[in-house]
């Protein structure tokens, strides 16, 4: 559906900790005929919550090297990870707009044999689906509308903030993900404090506070009538899925809420069998949500 070939930048977290996310991304790429190329030489982005706050120039140099690797191949970068997107997109914009900073970073890069010239485009996977394909075209490809499924959405911080820099959506009330989920036939719902962080960024310094933030968000989603939660960020997925049972200990409502990565829902709507997506690898079972969609009912 799009002829542009992209350098696929999967990042660290998805292939190492969330392989079912990678399955969904690659199945989506195949079904929507989005050409990608695997590039040797990519490294960690690095994590936007660690090294940039310790050594800003070192973090920019690492990110710029990844940009330069794709630049040498003449390819734009496509990433399914919010954190990687913020680092790559943010660095590309900062380096283009600051010749002095670009010179300092390239001085570091020279030691590795690379130079970043500022030509690499970066897109998040959901951004590509929205801008290059579009909700209407996605809706036209749906074979199994997810009618009857009520979902809460958590877009994550690192794809929309700072919005003036990243330019993907409104940082205070984003609509992109809502349109993309509704294109699949599911009903999206709004809930209290939906733009609050998932709590992941707080976990390294205050685990209890992190889990309380997560638990509060889950409670608000369930109070609003959600059957499931949809995310587009691996860090948010880890927080809401892997750590959900611990987070719920901070709330009065102990009923688990299934968590889906958007490409998983998209693949289901394209009639991909659930067992091909590794849905059994989720920590929180998704059977209750699948049962809301008649042809996907489980025993």
N, C-alpha and C positions, 0 to 999 in steps of 0.2 A: 504493500500500500504506500510505501515511501521508498524512493530509489536511493536516497542518501545512505552510504555505508558509514557506520559508526564504530569507533573504537570502544569496545565494551569494558568499562571499568567497574568490576564487581565489588571492589573493596575487600576488607578483611572479614568483617563480621558475618556477612551472608554466607560465603562459602565455608567458613570455619565453624559457625555456630548455628546457622539456620539454613541447612541445605535444601529444605523444602521451599524456601523463598527462591533459591536459584532455579529449582525445577520450574516454578511458576513463571519466572522471568523468561527462561529459555523457551518454554512452551508458548508463551505469549509472542515472543519474537518470531517463532516458527509459524504460528497460525496467522499472524498479521503480516507476515512476509517482510519483516524489518531486517535489512542486511546489517550484520555486525562482523567485526574482525577481532580476534583475540590478539593482543599485543604483548610481546615479551618485554619485560623491563619495568612494568608498573610496580610501584611499591605502595606502602601505606600512605594515606592522604596527607598528613597524619590527622589523628583525632582532634576535632576543633576545640575540645574541652581540656586538652592536656598541653602539648608542646607549645602551641601559640601563646600561652600565658607564661611560659618559662623562657622561651627564646623565640621571639617573633620572626627574626630574620632566618633562623634555622628552619622553622616551620614553613615559611614562604618558599625557601629554597627547595625543600622536599616536595612541596606541592608543585612548584614551577618545573621541577625535573619531570614529574608525571605529565604535565602539560607539554613539555618539550618532546617527550617520547612520542606522544600522539602527533605533535606538530611535524616531527620528522617523517611521519607516515602520511601526512597530509589529510588527517582524519579528525573530525570533531569527536568529543568524548560523550558517551552516554553512560550514566550511572543510576542504579536503582536505590542508592543509599543517600539519605538526607545529609548526613555528616560529610560524606565525600563530596556531595554536590556543593555544600556551602564552602568547603575548603577550595575546591577546584574553581568554581565560578567566582568566588570572592577574590581569590588570588589573581585570576585572569584580569578582572576589572581593576584591581588596585595596581597591578604592574603596568597595565596600559596607561593608567592615568597619572603615574608618578615615575618620571624618567630617572630621578635620582635613586629611588627605591629599586627600580628595575635594574639599574646598573650595579647596585650593591648585591642584589640577589644573583645576578649573572656572574658576578665576580666569584661568588661561592660555587655556582654551578660549573664554572670553567674547570674546577678541579676534578669534576666527574666527566668532563668531555661534552657537556651539553650547554646550549644557550637557548633561552626562551625568547622568541621574537614577538610574542603577543598575538598569534594568529589562531589559537585554538578555541573553538566554540565548545561550550559545555551545556548539556541539558540533563535534567532529571528525567527518569523513565516516565513518570506520570505527566510531566510537562510535554514530552514528545507525543504521548498518546493524545493529549488534549489539543496541542497546537498543530501537529503535523498530520494527525488522523482525524481527531475531533469526535465529540460525543455522538453526533448524528450518525457518522459512519460506523462507530462502534455499535450503536443501537441497531443499525441495519444488519450487522453480522451476528447479533445475538440469536441463538437457536433455542435457548432455554431461559426465558425471562425469569428473573429471581423474584417474581411476584409473591407477596406474602411475607417477605423477609424485611424486618425493620432493623435498620442499622444506625448506630452512632458512629461518628467519624472522628479521628484524631490525625490531623495532617502533620503534626510535629513542628518543632520550632525552626530547625535548621534549613528548611526549604523556603520559608516565607519571611524570615527575619534575619538581618535587617532588610525589609522589603524594598527600600530605596536602592539597595545594592544588588539584590538577587533578582528582583523584578518578576517573580513568578506569579504572585497573587497578592491580594490584600492581606497585610500582616495581621490585621485585627479581626477581620471577618472574611476569610477566604471562601471562595465558592467553587473553585476548580474541581476539587475532589467530590463535592456534592453532585455536580453535573455528571461526572464520570461514573459514579455509583448509580445514579438514577438512570443513566443510559442502559444499565443492565436490568432494569425493571424493579430493583429493590426500592424500598421507601426509606429515605433518610430522615433522621430526627435531630432536632436541636436539643441541647441539654445545658444545664447550669455549668458555668465556668469551662466551657468547651475549649477555649484557647489557652487554658493553663497548661504548663509543662507536664509531661507524663511522670516526672520525678526521677528519670534516669540520671540526669546531670548532677543531682544532689547525692546519689547513692554512695559515691566514694568518700564523702565527708560526713554524711549523716544518714545512715541506712534507715533508721526508724522514720525520720521525716520523709525520706524518699518514698517509702512504702505507704505512709499515710497519705501523701499526695496522690499516689496511684489508686489507693483504696477509695479516696473521696471521689475521684473522677469516675471510677467504676460504679460507685453508688449512684451518682447523678445520672449516668447513662441508663442504669436499670430502672431508676425512678421515672425516667422519660419513656420507658417501654421498649428499650432496645432488645432485640434478639441476639445481636452480635455487634462486635466492634470491628471497624476497618481502619487499618494503618497503612502507611507507605514508607515507614522508616524501620530499619532493623533494630535500632536501640529501643525505640518505642515498643516494638514487637516483643523484645526480650522482657521489658518492664511489665507489659500487660499480660503476656502469656506465661513466660517462664516463672515470673515472680508473683503471679496473681493470687495464689492461695495464701501466701504470706501477707500480701497487701490487704486481703479481705479480713484478716484478723484485726485490722484497725477499723473495721466497719461493723454495723449491725446486720448487714445482709451478706450471708455467706454463699449465696448461689453464684456459681461461676458464670462468666460471660465469655462465649467463644470469641476468638480473635482471628481475623483474616487479614492477610496481606492483599492489597487490591488486585494484583495480577492473579491471585488464586480465585477470587470471585469472578474476574473476567474470564478465566479459563473455564470455570464451571458454567458460566452463561454461554460459552462457546461449545458446550456439551463435552468437555473433557471429563473422562471418568475420574471421580474423586481419588481412586487408588493410584492414579498416575501422577498425582500432585503431592504425594507424601503427607496428606492431611493427618494421618495417624501419628505423625511426629510432633504435632502440637501438644504442649503440656496440658492445656485445657481442651477437653474433647469438644469437637465441633458438631457432633451428631444432632444435637437439639436444633441447631440452626439449619443444617441440611434438611431436616425433616419438615421444615417450613416450606420447602420447595418441593412440590409433589413428586416429580420424577426422580428426586434425589433422596427420597425417604429411606431411612435405614431401619433395621430391625431393633 
